[in-house]
Amino acid sequence: MKKINYIDSIRYPIITEKATILSDQNKTVFKVHIKANKKTIKKNIEKLFKVNVVKVNILNQKAKVKMRQGKKSIKSGYKKAIITLKKGQSIDLTAGA
């Protein structure tokens, strides 16, 4: 099995209404690699953004079967991580790197 690179394990931030509400509680939501675990996600977030991670929660979104123009299609599943940061720290997702 190929080892996951720390940049590859964090795909991109999820910016939705619910994620914006969570940002008031020092939480940020990211879509992550399907094989990433809590320890690697924590280590990689701390390396990339230079912040202290307090807690990592992971949710697996299952694949769904949808009907589109009378044909079945599959919406692929994914894994997302809710990152809780140390009080007073934040990740600025609006600024370009």
MARZA-476472 format. One record per residue: residue in three letters; x, y, z of N, C-alpha, C, O, CB in turn. Coordinates in Angstrom, 1 decimal. Each point is the difference from the previous one (the first is absolute). Glycine has a CB too. Example, Ala and Ser with C-alpha at 12.3 -4.5 7.8 and 13.67 -1.06 7.14 Angstrom:
REM residues 2
(pt "Ala"; (13.2; -5.7; 7.8); (-0.9; 1.2; 0.0); (0.9; 1.2; 0.0); (1.0; 0.0; 0.7); (-2.9; -1.2; 0.5))
(pt "Ser"; (1.5; 2.3; -1.9); (0.9; 1.1; 0.0); (-0.8; 1.1; 0.8); (0.5; 1.1; 0.1); (0.7; -1.7; -2.3))
END
This chain:
REM residues 97
(pt "Met"; (0.8; -1.2; 0.0); (-0.8; 1.2; 0.0); (0.9; 1.2; 0.0); (0.9; 0.1; 0.8); (-2.7; -1.3; 0.4))
(pt "Lys"; (1.5; 2.2; -2.0); (0.7; 1.2; -0.2); (-0.3; 0.9; 1.2); (-1.1; 0.2; 0.4); (1.1; -0.3; -2.9))
(pt "Lys"; (1.1; 0.7; 3.1); (-0.2; 0.9; 1.1); (-0.6; 1.4; -0.5); (0.4; 0.4; -1.1); (1.6; -1.5; 2.3))
(pt "Ile"; (-2.9; 1.6; -0.5); (-0.7; 1.3; -0.4); (0.9; 1.2; 0.4); (0.4; 0.1; 1.2); (-2.6; -1.2; -0.9))
(pt "Asn"; (2.5; 1.9; -1.3); (0.7; 1.3; 0.3); (-0.9; 0.9; 0.8); (-1.2; 0.0; -0.1); (2.5; -0.3; -2.1))
(pt "Tyr"; (-0.6; 1.1; 3.1); (-0.8; 0.9; 0.8); (-0.8; 1.0; -0.7); (-1.1; 0.5; 0.4); (2.8; -0.8; 1.3))
(pt "Ile"; (-1.2; 0.7; -2.9); (-0.8; 1.0; -0.8); (-1.2; -0.7; -0.6); (-1.0; 0.6; -0.2); (3.1; 0.8; -0.2))
(pt "Asp"; (-1.9; -2.6; 0.0); (-1.1; -0.8; -0.7); (-1.1; -0.4; 1.0); (-1.1; -0.2; -0.5); (2.8; -0.6; -1.2))
(pt "Ser"; (-1.4; 0.6; 2.9); (-1.0; -0.5; 1.0); (-1.1; 1.1; 0.3); (-1.1; -0.4; 0.2); (2.8; -1.1; 0.8))
(pt "Ile"; (-1.3; 2.8; -1.1); (-1.0; 1.1; 0.2); (-0.4; 0.4; -1.4); (0.8; 0.7; -0.7); (0.2; 0.0; 2.9))
(pt "Arg"; (-2.2; -1.0; -2.7); (-0.4; 0.4; -1.3); (-0.3; 1.4; -0.2); (0.7; 0.8; -0.7); (-1.6; -3.1; 0.5))
(pt "Tyr"; (-0.2; 2.8; 0.9); (-0.4; 1.4; -0.1); (-1.0; 0.3; 1.2); (-0.6; -0.9; 0.5); (1.0; 1.0; -3.1))
(pt "Pro"; (-0.5; 1.2; 2.9); (-0.9; 0.4; 1.1); (-1.5; -0.1; -0.6); (-0.2; 0.3; -1.2); (2.0; 1.2; 2.3))
(pt "Ile"; (-2.7; -1.8; -0.2); (-1.4; 0.0; -0.4); (-0.6; 1.3; 0.6); (0.0; 0.2; 1.2); (-0.2; -2.8; -1.2))
(pt "Ile"; (-0.3; 3.4; -0.9); (-0.6; 1.3; 0.5); (-1.5; 0.0; -0.3); (-0.4; 0.2; -1.1); (2.6; 1.0; 0.6))
(pt "Thr"; (-2.9; -1.5; 1.5); (-1.5; 0.0; -0.1); (-0.5; 0.8; 1.2); (0.8; 0.6; 0.8); (-0.8; -2.9; -1.9))
(pt "Glu"; (-1.3; 2.5; 1.1); (-0.6; 0.8; 1.1); (0.3; -0.7; 1.4); (0.3; 0.7; 0.9); (-2.2; 0.1; -2.5))
(pt "Lys"; (1.8; -2.1; 1.7); (0.3; -0.7; 1.2); (1.4; 0.2; 0.4); (0.3; 0.1; 1.2); (-2.1; -1.7; -1.7))
(pt "Ala"; (2.7; 1.5; -0.4); (1.4; 0.1; 0.2); (0.4; 1.4; 0.5); (0.9; 0.2; 0.8); (-0.4; -2.0; -2.5))
(pt "Thr"; (-1.2; 2.8; 1.2); (0.2; 1.4; 0.4); (-0.5; 0.2; 1.4); (0.7; 0.7; 0.7); (-1.0; 0.0; -3.1))
(pt "Ile"; (-0.8; -1.3; 2.8); (-0.4; 0.1; 1.4); (1.0; -0.7; 0.9); (0.2; 0.5; 1.1); (-2.6; -0.5; -1.9))
(pt "Leu"; (2.9; -1.1; 0.4); (1.0; -0.7; 0.8); (1.3; 0.8; 0.2); (0.7; -0.2; 1.0); (-1.6; -1.9; -1.8))
(pt "Ser"; (1.2; 3.0; -0.1); (1.2; 0.8; 0.1); (0.0; 1.0; 1.2); (1.0; 0.4; 0.5); (-0.8; -0.6; -3.0))
(pt "Asp"; (-1.4; 0.5; 3.0); (-0.1; 0.8; 1.2); (0.4; -0.8; 1.2); (0.4; 0.6; 1.0); (-2.3; 0.6; -2.0))
(pt "Gln"; (2.0; -2.5; 0.9); (0.4; -0.9; 1.1); (1.4; -0.5; -0.2); (0.4; -1.0; 0.6); (-2.8; 0.4; -0.2))
(pt "Asn"; (3.2; 1.3; -1.2); (1.4; -0.4; -0.3); (0.1; -1.3; -0.7); (0.9; -0.8; 0.2); (-0.1; 2.1; 1.8))
(pt "Lys"; (-1.8; -1.6; -2.9); (0.0; -1.3; -0.7); (0.1; 0.3; -1.5); (-0.6; 1.0; -0.5); (-0.8; -2.1; 2.3))
(pt "Thr"; (2.1; 0.3; -2.5); (0.1; 0.1; -1.5); (-0.3; -1.4; -0.6); (0.4; -1.0; 0.6); (1.3; 2.9; -0.4))
(pt "Val"; (-2.3; -1.9; -1.3); (-0.4; -1.3; -0.7); (0.8; -0.1; -1.3); (0.1; 0.9; -0.8); (-2.4; -0.8; 1.8))
(pt "Phe"; (2.9; -1.3; -1.1); (0.8; -0.4; -1.2); (-0.5; -1.3; -0.6); (-0.4; -0.9; 0.7); (2.4; 2.2; 0.2))
(pt "Lys"; (-1.9; -1.4; -2.2); (-0.2; -1.3; -0.7); (1.4; -0.6; 0.0); (1.0; 0.6; -0.4); (-3.0; 0.1; -1.0))
(pt "Val"; (2.1; -2.0; 1.9); (1.3; -0.7; 0.1); (0.0; -1.3; -0.8); (-1.0; -0.4; -0.5); (1.3; 1.5; 2.8))
(pt "His"; (0.9; -1.6; -2.4); (0.2; -1.3; -0.8); (-0.8; -1.1; 0.8); (-0.1; 0.0; 1.2); (2.4; 0.8; -2.0))
(pt "Ile"; (-2.8; -1.7; 0.0); (-0.9; -1.0; 0.5); (0.7; -1.0; 1.0); (-0.6; -0.6; 0.8); (-0.7; 0.7; -2.9))
(pt "Lys"; (2.7; -0.2; 2.0); (0.7; -0.9; 0.9); (0.7; 0.8; 1.1); (0.8; -0.6; 0.7); (-0.5; -1.0; -2.6))
(pt "Ala"; (-0.5; 2.9; 2.0); (0.7; 0.7; 1.1); (-0.7; -0.2; 1.3); (-1.2; -0.3; 0.1); (1.8; 2.1; -1.8))
(pt "Asn"; (0.2; -1.8; 2.8); (-0.5; -0.2; 1.3); (0.2; 1.2; 0.9); (0.6; 1.0; -0.5); (-0.2; -3.4; 0.3))
(pt "Lys"; (-0.9; 2.4; 1.4); (0.1; 1.2; 0.8); (1.4; 0.5; 0.3); (0.3; 1.2; 0.0); (-2.5; -1.9; 1.0))
(pt "Lys"; (3.1; -0.2; -0.7); (1.4; 0.3; 0.3); (0.7; 0.7; -1.1); (0.6; 1.1; 0.1); (-0.5; -3.0; 1.5))
(pt "Thr"; (-0.3; 1.4; -2.8); (0.7; 0.6; -1.2); (-0.7; 1.3; -0.4); (0.7; 1.0; -0.4); (-0.1; -3.3; -0.4))
(pt "Ile"; (-1.9; 2.4; 1.0); (-0.7; 1.3; -0.3); (0.5; 1.1; 0.9); (0.3; 1.1; -0.4); (-2.3; -2.4; -0.5))
(pt "Lys"; (2.1; 0.9; 2.2); (0.4; 1.0; 1.0); (1.5; 0.5; -0.3); (0.2; 1.2; 0.0); (-1.7; -2.3; 1.7))
(pt "Lys"; (2.4; 0.2; -2.0); (1.3; 0.3; -0.2); (0.2; 0.8; -1.3); (0.7; 1.0; -0.1); (0.0; -3.1; 1.2))
(pt "Asn"; (-1.5; 1.8; -2.1); (0.1; 0.7; -1.3); (-0.6; 1.4; 0.1); (0.5; 0.9; -0.6); (-0.6; -3.1; -0.6))
(pt "Ile"; (-1.0; 2.4; 1.9); (-0.6; 1.3; 0.2); (1.0; 0.9; 0.7); (0.2; 1.2; -0.3); (-2.5; -2.1; 0.3))
(pt "Glu"; (2.9; 0.4; 1.1); (1.0; 0.7; 0.7); (1.2; 0.4; -0.8); (0.6; 1.1; 0.1); (-1.3; -2.2; 1.9))
(pt "Lys"; (1.1; 0.2; -2.9); (1.2; 0.4; -0.9); (-0.4; 1.0; -1.1); (0.7; 1.0; -0.2); (0.1; -3.3; 0.6))
(pt "Leu"; (-2.0; 2.1; -1.0); (-0.4; 0.9; -1.1); (-0.3; 1.4; 0.5); (0.5; 1.0; -0.6); (-1.4; -2.9; -0.6))
(pt "Phe"; (0.1; 2.1; 2.3); (-0.5; 1.3; 0.4); (0.7; 0.5; 1.2); (-0.3; 1.2; 0.4); (-1.8; -1.8; -1.4))
(pt "Lys"; (3.0; -0.1; 1.6); (0.7; 0.4; 1.2); (-0.9; 0.5; 1.1); (0.1; 1.1; 0.6); (1.8; -0.5; -2.1))
(pt "Val"; (-2.8; -1.5; 1.9); (-1.0; 0.2; 1.1); (0.0; -1.2; 0.9); (0.6; -1.0; -0.3); (-2.0; 2.5; -1.2))
(pt "Asn"; (0.9; -1.3; 2.7); (-0.1; -1.1; 0.9); (-1.4; -0.6; -0.1); (-1.0; 0.7; 0.3); (2.7; 0.3; 1.3))
(pt "Val"; (-1.8; -2.3; -1.9); (-1.3; -0.7; -0.1); (-0.3; -0.7; 1.4); (0.8; -0.7; 0.5); (-0.4; 0.3; -3.0))
(pt "Val"; (-1.6; 0.7; 3.0); (-0.4; -0.6; 1.2); (-0.7; -1.3; -0.2); (0.2; -1.0; 0.7); (-0.5; 3.3; 0.3))
(pt "Lys"; (-0.6; -2.4; -2.0); (-0.9; -1.1; -0.3); (-0.3; -0.2; -1.4); (0.0; 1.0; -0.8); (-1.0; -0.7; 3.0))
(pt "Val"; (0.9; -1.6; -2.7); (-0.4; -0.3; -1.3); (-1.2; -0.9; 0.0); (0.1; -1.1; 0.6); (2.3; 1.4; -1.4))
(pt "Asn"; (-3.4; 0.1; 0.1); (-1.2; -0.9; -0.2); (-0.1; -0.4; -1.4); (0.2; 0.9; -0.9); (-1.4; 0.2; 2.8))
(pt "Ile"; (0.9; -2.4; -2.2); (-0.1; -0.4; -1.4); (-1.4; -0.5; -0.3); (-0.6; -0.7; 0.8); (3.1; 0.1; -0.8))
(pt "Leu"; (-3.0; 0.9; -1.2); (-1.3; -0.5; -0.5); (0.2; -0.6; -1.3); (0.7; 0.6; -0.9); (-1.9; 1.1; 2.2))
(pt "Asn"; (0.7; -2.9; -1.5); (0.0; -0.7; -1.3); (-1.4; 0.2; -0.7); (-1.0; -0.4; 0.5); (2.7; -1.3; 0.3))
(pt "Gln"; (-1.6; 2.4; -1.9); (-1.3; 0.2; -0.8); (-0.1; -1.1; -1.0); (0.9; -0.2; -0.8); (-0.8; 2.7; 1.1))
(pt "Lys"; (-1.2; -3.3; -0.2); (-0.1; -1.2; -0.8); (-0.4; 0.5; -1.4); (-0.6; 1.0; -0.3); (-0.1; -2.4; 2.3))
(pt "Ala"; (1.0; 0.5; -3.0); (-0.4; 0.2; -1.4); (-1.5; -0.1; -0.1); (-0.7; -0.8; 0.7); (2.9; -0.1; -1.5))
(pt "Lys"; (-2.8; 1.7; -0.1); (-1.5; -0.1; -0.2); (-0.3; -0.3; -1.5); (0.7; 0.4; -0.9); (-1.0; 1.3; 2.8))
(pt "Val"; (-0.8; -2.4; -2.1); (-0.5; -0.3; -1.3); (-1.0; 1.1; -0.3); (-1.0; 0.2; 0.7); (1.4; -2.7; -0.5))
(pt "Lys"; (-0.2; 3.2; -1.4); (-1.0; 1.0; -0.4); (-0.5; -0.3; -1.4); (0.6; -0.8; -0.7); (0.7; 2.5; 2.0))
(pt "Met"; (-2.5; -1.2; -1.5); (-0.6; -0.2; -1.4); (0.2; 1.3; -0.7); (-0.4; 1.1; 0.4); (-1.4; -2.8; 0.4))
(pt "Arg"; (2.4; 1.6; -2.0); (0.2; 1.2; -0.8); (-0.4; -0.3; -1.5); (0.5; -0.9; -0.6); (1.4; 1.6; 2.1))
(pt "Gln"; (-2.9; 0.0; -1.9); (-0.6; -0.2; -1.3); (-0.4; -1.5; -0.3); (0.2; -0.5; -1.1); (1.2; 2.4; 0.3))
(pt "Gly"; (-2.0; -2.5; 1.8); (-0.4; -1.4; -0.1); (1.0; -1.0; 0.2); (-0.3; -1.2; -0.1); (-1.4; 2.0; -1.4))
(pt "Lys"; (3.0; -0.4; 1.7); (1.1; -1.0; 0.2); (0.5; 0.1; 1.4); (0.1; 1.1; 0.6); (0.5; -0.9; -3.1))
(pt "Lys"; (-0.1; -1.3; 3.0); (0.6; 0.0; 1.3); (1.4; 0.5; -0.1); (0.8; -0.4; -0.9); (-2.2; -1.5; 1.7))
(pt "Ser"; (1.8; 2.7; 0.2); (1.4; 0.4; 0.1); (0.4; 0.0; 1.4); (-0.9; 0.1; 0.9); (0.7; 1.4; -3.0))
(pt "Ile"; (1.5; -1.6; 2.4); (0.5; -0.1; 1.4); (0.7; 1.3; 0.3); (1.0; 0.3; -0.7); (-0.9; -2.8; 0.6))
(pt "Lys"; (-0.5; 3.1; 1.2); (0.7; 1.1; 0.5); (1.0; -0.5; 1.0); (-0.4; -0.6; 1.0); (-1.5; 2.2; -1.3))
(pt "Ser"; (3.2; -1.5; 0.1); (1.0; -0.6; 0.8); (0.1; 0.5; 1.4); (-0.4; 1.1; 0.3); (1.7; -1.5; -2.4))
(pt "Gly"; (-0.9; -0.5; 3.0); (0.1; 0.4; 1.4); (1.3; 0.6; 0.3); (0.9; 0.0; -0.9); (-2.4; -1.9; 1.5))
(pt "Tyr"; (1.7; 2.5; 0.5); (1.2; 0.7; 0.4); (0.1; 0.0; 1.5); (-0.9; -0.3; 0.7); (0.9; 1.7; -2.8))
(pt "Lys"; (1.2; -0.9; 2.6); (0.3; 0.1; 1.4); (0.2; 1.4; 0.3); (0.8; 0.7; -0.7); (0.1; -3.0; 0.9))
(pt "Lys"; (-1.5; 2.8; 0.9); (0.3; 1.4; 0.4); (0.4; 0.1; 1.4); (-0.4; -0.9; 0.8); (-1.2; 1.7; -2.5))
(pt "Ala"; (2.5; 0.1; 2.0); (0.5; 0.2; 1.4); (-0.3; 1.4; 0.5); (0.1; 1.0; -0.6); (1.7; -2.6; 0.1))
(pt "Ile"; (-2.3; 1.6; 1.8); (-0.3; 1.2; 0.7); (1.1; 0.2; 1.0); (0.2; -0.8; 0.9); (-2.7; 0.6; -1.2))
(pt "Ile"; (3.3; 1.3; 0.0); (1.2; 0.3; 0.8); (-0.3; 1.0; 1.0); (-0.5; 1.1; -0.3); (2.0; -1.7; -1.6))
(pt "Thr"; (-1.3; 0.3; 3.2); (-0.1; 1.0; 1.1); (1.4; 0.6; 0.3); (0.9; -0.8; 0.4); (-3.0; -0.4; 0.5))
(pt "Leu"; (2.2; 2.5; -0.9); (1.3; 0.6; 0.2); (0.0; 0.6; 1.4); (-1.0; 0.1; 0.7); (1.2; 0.5; -3.1))
(pt "Lys"; (1.1; -0.4; 2.9); (0.2; 0.6; 1.3); (-0.6; 1.4; 0.0); (-0.1; 0.7; -1.0); (2.2; -2.0; 1.3))
(pt "Lys"; (-2.7; 1.7; 0.9); (-0.7; 1.3; 0.1); (0.9; 1.1; -0.4); (1.2; 0.1; 0.4); (-2.5; -1.1; 1.5))
(pt "Gly"; (0.8; 1.9; -2.7); (0.8; 1.2; -0.5); (0.6; -0.2; -1.3); (0.5; 0.9; -0.6); (-0.1; -0.4; 2.9))
(pt "Gln"; (-0.3; -1.8; -2.8); (0.6; -0.2; -1.3); (-1.1; -0.3; -1.1); (-1.1; -0.3; 0.3); (3.2; -0.7; 0.9))
(pt "Ser"; (-1.7; 1.3; -2.4); (-1.0; -0.2; -1.1); (0.8; -0.3; -1.3); (1.2; 0.3; -0.1); (-2.9; 1.2; 1.2))
(pt "Ile"; (1.0; -2.1; -2.1); (0.6; -0.2; -1.3); (-0.8; 0.9; -1.0); (-1.2; -0.1; -0.1); (1.8; -2.3; 0.7))
(pt "Asp"; (0.1; 3.3; -1.2); (-0.6; 0.9; -1.0); (-0.1; -0.7; -1.3); (1.0; -0.1; -0.7); (-0.1; 2.1; 1.9))
(pt "Leu"; (-2.1; -2.4; -1.6); (-0.3; -0.7; -1.2); (-0.2; 1.0; -1.2); (0.0; -0.5; -1.1); (-1.0; -1.4; 2.4))
(pt "Thr"; (0.7; 3.1; -1.0); (-0.3; 1.0; -1.1); (1.3; 0.5; -0.6); (0.0; 0.4; -1.2); (-2.1; 0.2; 2.3))
(pt "Ala"; (3.2; -0.6; -0.4); (1.3; 0.6; -0.6); (0.6; -1.1; -0.8); (0.1; -1.2; 0.3); (0.2; 2.7; 1.7))
(pt "Gly"; (0.2; -1.1; -3.2); (0.7; -0.9; -0.9); (1.4; -0.3; 0.5); (0.7; 0.9; 0.7); (-2.0; 0.0; -2.6))
(pt "Ala"; (1.8; -2.1; 1.7); (1.3; -0.4; 0.5); (1.1; 0.4; -1.0); (1.2; -0.2; 0.2); (-2.2; -1.6; 1.0))
END
